[in-house]
Amino acid sequence: MQKDDLRYDAVKPLYEKGKIKSLSDIFRLVPKTNVGMDLKTKRMNLIGRNMGELKLQEMHQLADLFELTLDDIIKLAEADYSRIRRSKNK
């Protein structure tokens, strides 16, 4: 997969050091618009608002893009999803 943004290379080391704990953390480093363009999708803004909309195929693509495992991406998405659900229940 073509990576046009050098910030992608920072994601895996930061994740391994525990500095990235959610997909939102990744999107603070690499803007969703850049990720969406590289994945050739317009869904990144939707996904940022509703992690429940993230498709398995998109999770695989994110894993490949950031050189993480699918399990890592699921864990990061779950962190965002749980945070969003907690804030809606308040």
JODAHU-V593474 format. One record per helix or strand of 2 or more residues. SS is the DSSP state (H for helix, E for strand). FROM is the first residue (numbers start at 0). LEN is the number of residues. If there is no record, write none. Layout:
SS,FROM,LEN + SS,FROM,LEN
This chain:
H,7,9 + H,22,7 + H,31,8 + H,43,6 + H,50,3 + H,55,11 + H,69,19
